[in-house]
C-alpha cells in the first residue's frame, strides 16, 4: 500500500535521488503509517501503545482508589464540604 505524494514531495525526492542521498524514509510513495514502516518504527509504535495502555490502567486504578476513599469518608461521617 502506498500513498499519493504531492508534486513538491516528488520534486524533493527526485533531487535527493539525483544526489544519491535518498533513503526509504525519503520515498514519498511509502505510507508513513507506523504499521507499514520498517520494523524499528513499528516496534516503537507498539512500545508506546503498551505504555499508554499501562498509564490508562493506572489512571483507572487511581480513580477507583479515590472512589473508595470518598466512600470511606462518607461512612466515617466526614462532612461533604471537607472532602472537596
N, CA, C and O of each residue as an XYZ file, in Angstrom:
336
protein
N       0.836     -1.172      0.000
C       0.000      0.000      0.000
C       0.881      1.236      0.000
O       1.800      1.361      0.809
N       0.599      2.114     -0.885
C       1.342      3.358     -0.954
C       0.429      4.539     -0.730
O      -0.698      4.399     -0.256
N       0.928      5.691     -1.076
C       0.155      6.914     -0.946
C       0.391      7.766     -2.179
O       1.296      7.479     -2.963
N      -0.393      8.790     -2.361
C      -0.242      9.704     -3.483
C       0.488     10.956     -3.004
O      -0.104     11.800     -2.331
N       1.763     11.078     -3.346
C       2.533     12.233     -2.878
C       2.197     13.495     -3.654
O       1.683     13.438     -4.771
N       2.497     14.639     -3.041
C       2.296     15.922     -3.718
C       3.429     16.156     -4.718
O       4.443     15.459     -4.700
N       3.239     17.132     -5.574
C       4.275     17.461     -6.556
C       5.558     17.918     -5.856
O       6.660     17.609     -6.310
N       5.412     18.648     -4.758
C       6.584     19.099     -4.010
C       7.378     17.932     -3.438
O       8.608     17.934     -3.471
N       6.669     16.938     -2.913
C       7.339     15.752     -2.374
C       8.069     14.991     -3.476
O       9.192     14.525     -3.284
N       7.421     14.874     -4.629
C       8.044     14.176     -5.757
C       9.316     14.892     -6.213
O      10.327     14.255     -6.504
N       9.252     16.226     -6.270
C      10.403     17.024     -6.702
C      11.565     16.861     -5.720
O      12.707     16.652     -6.128
N      11.258     16.959     -4.411
C      12.303     16.802     -3.393
C      12.948     15.419     -3.471
O      14.167     15.285     -3.363
N      12.115     14.392     -3.661
C      12.634     13.034     -3.735
C      13.509     12.849     -4.969
O      14.556     12.205     -4.898
N      13.089     13.408     -6.095
C      13.869     13.303     -7.336
C      15.235     13.983     -7.171
O      16.244     13.479     -7.665
N      15.263     15.109     -6.487
C      16.534     15.803     -6.245
C      17.451     14.963     -5.356
O      18.652     14.871     -5.611
N      16.885     14.350     -4.309
C      17.700     13.505     -3.425
C      18.208     12.275     -4.174
O      19.338     11.835     -3.962
N      17.372     11.728     -5.044
C      17.810     10.572     -5.832
C      18.958     10.970     -6.753
O      19.922     10.219     -6.903
N      18.860     12.145     -7.369
C      19.910     12.617     -8.268
C      21.223     12.804     -7.519
O      22.298     12.551     -8.063
N      21.131     13.248     -6.267
C      22.330     13.428     -5.442
C      22.853     12.094     -4.919
O      24.012     11.989     -4.518
N      21.992     11.077     -4.926
C      22.379      9.770     -4.399
C      22.198      9.657     -2.898
O      22.750      8.751     -2.274
N      21.423     10.575     -2.305
C      21.250     10.555     -0.853
C      19.842     10.166     -0.423
O      19.480     10.381      0.733
N      19.039      9.602     -1.315
C      17.666      9.215     -0.995
C      17.656      7.936     -0.160
O      18.417      7.005     -0.424
N      16.784      7.904      0.853
C      16.611      6.721      1.700
C      15.161      6.269      1.626
O      14.331      6.928      0.998
N      14.856      5.152      2.265
C      13.485      4.641      2.301
C      12.560      5.663      2.952
O      11.429      5.855      2.507
N      13.043      6.318      4.005
C      12.227      7.309      4.705
C      11.891      8.506      3.812
O      10.881      9.175      4.029
N      12.729      8.779      2.813
C      12.503      9.904      1.909
C      11.492      9.592      0.808
O      10.931     10.512      0.213
N      11.253      8.331      0.532
C      10.382      7.929     -0.568
C       8.952      8.402     -0.307
O       8.330      7.962      0.659
N       8.420      9.292     -1.152
C       7.083      9.828     -0.910
C       5.963      8.833     -1.188
O       4.816      9.066     -0.806
N       6.288      7.730     -1.849
C       5.262      6.731     -2.135
C       5.055      5.768     -0.967
O       4.081      5.016     -0.945
N       5.960      5.792     -0.008
C       5.862      4.891      1.138
C       4.898      5.481      2.145
O       5.020      6.644      2.529
N       3.944      4.680      2.568
C       2.988      5.118      3.581
C       3.747      5.327      4.884
O       4.517      4.458      5.294
N       3.544      6.451      5.533
C       4.277      6.781      6.757
C       3.601      6.245      8.014
O       3.983      6.613      9.125
N       2.621      5.398      7.855
C       1.928      4.802      8.993
C       2.884      3.908      9.770
O       3.766      3.270      9.195
N       2.696      3.871     11.083
C       3.558      3.045     11.929
C       3.439      1.563     11.602
O       4.351      0.789     11.890
N       2.336      1.168     11.010
C       2.142     -0.247     10.698
C       2.809     -0.664      9.397
O       2.963     -1.859      9.144
N       3.210      0.297      8.562
C       3.806     -0.073      7.288
C       5.245      0.400      7.142
O       5.846      0.219      6.084
N       5.798      0.993      8.168
C       7.177      1.452      8.120
C       8.089      0.327      8.566
O       7.613     -0.703      9.042
N       9.394      0.508      8.420
C      10.317     -0.539      8.836
C      10.117     -0.963     10.293
O       9.535     -0.233     11.096
N      10.602     -2.129     10.603
C      10.392     -2.765     11.901
C      10.684     -1.906     13.111
O       9.947     -1.967     14.095
N      11.728     -1.114     13.070
C      12.077     -0.314     14.253
C      10.997      0.709     14.575
O      10.742      1.001     15.744
N      10.369      1.247     13.549
C       9.285      2.199     13.784
C       8.051      1.484     14.330
O       7.373      1.983     15.228
N       7.778      0.322     13.778
C       6.642     -0.469     14.236
C       6.855     -0.883     15.685
O       5.923     -0.844     16.488
N       8.075     -1.277     16.020
C       8.407     -1.674     17.386
C       8.215     -0.501     18.347
O       7.665     -0.674     19.435
N       8.662      0.679     17.955
C       8.499      1.872     18.791
C       7.023      2.207     18.972
O       6.600      2.602     20.058
N       6.244      2.049     17.910
C       4.805      2.307     17.983
C       4.151      1.395     19.009
O       3.399      1.862     19.865
N       4.428      0.104     18.932
C       3.803     -0.833     19.861
C       4.306     -0.647     21.295
O       3.551     -0.862     22.243
N       5.548     -0.257     21.460
C       6.063      0.033     22.804
C       5.324      1.228     23.399
O       4.951      1.205     24.572
N       5.111      2.268     22.599
C       4.385      3.448     23.079
C       2.929      3.099     23.355
O       2.356      3.568     24.339
N       2.327      2.285     22.502
C       0.945      1.860     22.706
C       0.805      1.107     24.026
O      -0.156      1.315     24.766
N       1.766      0.231     24.319
C       1.751     -0.523     25.570
C       1.896      0.428     26.760
O       1.231      0.247     27.780
N       2.756      1.432     26.638
C       2.938      2.419     27.707
C       1.641      3.196     27.953
O       1.259      3.423     29.100
N       0.977      3.596     26.886
C      -0.283      4.338     27.017
C      -1.320      3.470     27.718
O      -2.033      3.950     28.600
N      -1.411      2.222     27.342
C      -2.394      1.322     27.976
C      -2.088      1.121     29.454
O      -3.006      1.058     30.272
N      -0.800      1.019     29.808
C      -0.434      0.902     31.230
C      -0.848      2.146     31.993
O      -1.387      2.046     33.095
N      -0.601      3.325     31.418
C      -0.962      4.579     32.082
C      -2.473      4.728     32.209
O      -2.956      5.253     33.212
N      -3.221      4.278     31.218
C      -4.677      4.321     31.308
C      -5.163      3.413     32.428
O      -6.059      3.789     33.184
N      -4.585      2.225     32.544
C      -4.956      1.303     33.611
C      -4.603      1.904     34.971
O      -5.363      1.772     35.930
N      -3.455      2.558     35.047
C      -3.040      3.213     36.298
C      -4.030      4.320     36.663
O      -4.395      4.468     37.829
N      -4.460      5.091     35.675
C      -5.448      6.144     35.916
C      -6.753      5.575     36.444
O      -7.352      6.134     37.362
N      -7.196      4.465     35.868
C      -8.421      3.816     36.342
C      -8.262      3.332     37.779
O      -9.191      3.439     38.579
N      -7.096      2.806     38.104
C      -6.840      2.331     39.467
C      -6.874      3.498     40.456
O      -7.421      3.370     41.551
N      -6.297      4.621     40.074
C      -6.295      5.804     40.936
C      -7.715      6.323     41.130
O      -8.081      6.726     42.234
N      -8.526      6.317     40.058
C      -9.928      6.728     40.185
C     -10.676      5.822     41.156
O     -11.478      6.290     41.964
N     -10.409      4.528     41.069
C     -11.048      3.557     41.978
C     -10.638      3.833     43.415
O     -11.474      3.786     44.317
N      -9.360      4.120     43.639
C      -8.891      4.430     44.995
C      -9.566      5.684     45.529
O      -9.933      5.737     46.702
N      -9.731      6.686     44.687
C     -10.398      7.916     45.084
C     -11.851      7.660     45.448
O     -12.348      8.191     46.441
N     -12.533      6.849     44.650
C     -13.917      6.497     44.963
C     -14.005      5.753     46.292
O     -14.918      5.999     47.081
N     -13.060      4.842     46.546
C     -13.034      4.106     47.804
C     -12.814      5.048     48.985
O     -13.454      4.899     50.026
N     -11.906      6.020     48.827
C     -11.668      7.000     49.887
C     -12.907      7.851     50.135
O     -13.246      8.153     51.279
N     -13.570      8.229     49.063
C     -14.800      9.024     49.177
C     -15.854      8.245     49.958
O     -16.514      8.795     50.840
N     -16.008      6.979     49.633
C     -16.974      6.128     50.322
C     -16.598      5.959     51.789
O     -17.462      6.024     52.663
N     -15.330      5.745     52.058
C     -14.861      5.578     53.430
C     -15.084      6.853     54.244
O     -15.494      6.786     55.403
N     -14.818      8.002     53.648
C     -15.030      9.276     54.334
C     -16.515      9.488     54.609
O     -16.889     10.005     55.661
N     -17.347      9.092     53.673
C     -18.788      9.218     53.853
C     -19.265      8.353     55.010
O     -20.079      8.786     55.826
N     -18.754      7.131     55.074
C     -19.128      6.217     56.160
C     -18.642      6.721     57.515
O     -19.283      6.493     58.541
N     -17.502      7.408     57.505
C     -16.934      7.917     58.763
C     -17.611      9.215     59.205
O     -17.336      9.729     60.289
N     -18.493      9.737     58.360
C     -19.227     10.936     58.734
C     -18.482     12.238     58.478
O     -18.822     13.265     59.065
N     -17.484     12.215     57.622
C     -16.744     13.435     57.281
C     -17.677     14.322     56.452
O     -18.232     13.868     55.452
N     -17.852     15.576     56.858
C     -18.732     16.462     56.099
C     -18.300     16.588     54.631
O     -17.110     16.589     54.315
N     -19.281     16.694     53.760
C     -19.023     16.767     52.326
C     -18.105     17.941     51.978
O     -17.223     17.803     51.131
N     -18.303     19.084     52.620
C     -17.504     20.275     52.329
C     -16.025     20.022     52.602
O     -15.173     20.578     51.909
N     -15.710     19.216     53.572
C     -14.313     18.943     53.911
C     -13.656     18.012     52.894
O     -12.431     17.971     52.777
N     -14.464     17.282     52.177
C     -13.917     16.304     51.227
C     -13.641     16.911     49.865
O     -13.147     16.213     48.980
N     -13.935     18.162     49.670
C     -13.698     18.800     48.370
C     -12.552     19.720     48.413
O     -12.219     20.337     47.401
